[in-house]
Amino acid sequence: MNIRQLIFLLLLFTCLPPVAGAGSEDPIPIVATTTQAADLMRILTADLDGVQLTPLMGPGVDPHLYQPTESDIAAMNQARMVVYSGLHLEGQFDAVFKALGEQGVTVHALSAPVQDAGFIIGGFDLSDTLQDVDDPHFWFDPRNWRLTAQDLAERLAEFDPPNAAGYRARAAAYIEQLDLLYAWADAGLRSIDEGQRYLVTSHDAFQYFGAAFGWRMQAIQGLSTEDEAGVGDIQATVDFVNANDIPVLFVESSIPPDTIEAVIEALRAQGRSARVGLRELFGDAMSEPDSFGGTYIGMLAQNTLTIMQSYQCMGLEVDILDWPADLEPKPPEELWNADCDA
């Protein structure tokens, strides 16, 4: 089913009976597109019976390529608010968001306060027609996610005034957690020698991560996974790894490992010692909601541990700090025990 057919369905759904709204005794239906958006909504609405949250994308789903289904359209049409990431991350949804806004649904972009503050990384060219494009992966800097949490809490407070104090209190508590997370990750990642701080990944999702923690990025694919990697991209990555003596490369959970494996194979054929990271990195999507990596804090912490431990296994000096006592959730024990032979 293409986008035009989905928009037609959206218009058909407008004929359905109206749903409950703010001020009604029934729960307010809110849709969240990505796993990150759904996690933030769960935090800001925790223990609140007045909100019915519907997440659309599941673990490991690539939001660049995800097309809304008929059931997604039905859920969004019945919603009073749709919370999405923005900056065209959900590229197949743009026409749907426009149609929803025109029929009176509140459509909220999590990236808006980061963009307004001037913290978006831009200047990317995706094609001859898409130039000077902004990087949509803003959440990989916890300081950006801090702005996002505060802004969403204010939007929810305006939308649902009876629960305004609760939204703001949850956001304030969560921001304290994000500050602890940033300090812990920053200290550990910067303990690696600056000349060795290179992160080579499947696609270009980690520019904000690099800017936040002092690392340089190299990716085989561009910002969007719609761009297919070719032989030239593989060879360019091989040359970059050789030139900078990079010992480890990382696969992402939402992208097939083929391209990274091709680079590793080419390096080994040249007699280079290089390996894939100990675990996949979470890129565009998180893990299961009830797992450590299924939370924003867990996703970023697990990525950080995976990078530090992978470099440690290759003989680099890394100072992995103890987990802050007041930071939740706590990493499972198996994450602390790196198996370098895996």
C-alpha positions, 0 to 999 in steps of 0.5 A: 500500500502506497502513501496516497492510498494511506492518505485516502484511508486517513480521510476515510477515517475522519468519518468515524465518531470523535474520540475522547479529548482533554477534559473527558473521563476517558483516557486521552489517546496519544500515538508515539512513532519511534521507540525513543518517542514512546519511551519518553512518553512512558516516562512523562505519563508514568502512573497516569491513568488519563493517557492511552499510549500507542507506540507504532514502531517496534525494536529494531525497526528502521524509521527511515524506511518504515511505512505507516500501515492501515492500523497505524493510520487508524491509531493516528486518526483516533489520537488527540496527539501524535508525538514523532521524532522529526527532521524527516527521520520518519520520511514516509510519514511526512504527508500523513503528519500534514494531513493529521494537522489539517484535521485538528490532531496535535502533531508534536516534533521532538526535535523542535526545541533542539532545532530552535536552540540551534543545536542541529547538525546540518549541511549533509547532501543526500542527493542532487535534489536533497542538499543541505539536509539536517541530521535527524539523529539528535537524541544521541546527545543527552543534552539535546534529549534534555531539551526534548523532555522539557519541551514535551512536558510543557506541551503535555501540560498545555494539552492536559492542564489537570495533570500539568504539575505531574508532567513537569515534575516527571520531566525535572526528575528525568532531566537529573537522570540525563545529567548523570548519564551524560557525566558518566558517559563523557568521563569514560569515552574521553578516557580513551586517547584522543587520537584513537577516538574514531567510531566506524559504523554502518550508517551516519547516525552518530554525529551528535554522539561524536560531538557530545563526547569528543569522537570522530565519525565515519560511516559506510552509508549516509544519513538515511538507510535508503542510500545503498552502499556500493563498492566505492563506499566499502573501499573508502571505509577500508582506506579510512580505517587503514589511514587512522589505524582503527581497530574495531568497527560497529554494526547497528541493530536496525541495519544488516551487518553486510557492509561492516562485514565486507570492510572487516573481510577486506581489512583482514585480506590485507593483513590488518587486525580488526574486529566487529564490536562486542555487541550491536549498537542501537542506532535508529531504534532501541531494544524491547521496552522491558529491557535495559536497552529498551529505555533511552538511558539504557540504549545510550549506556549500552552503546557507551559500554560496548564502545569502551569495552570493544576498544579495551579488548583491542588493547587500548587504555579505557577508564570505565567508571562505576555506574552512578548510584542514583541512575536508573535503570541499572545495567544488567551484570552481563553488560559489565563482563566483556567477553573479548573472545566472543 
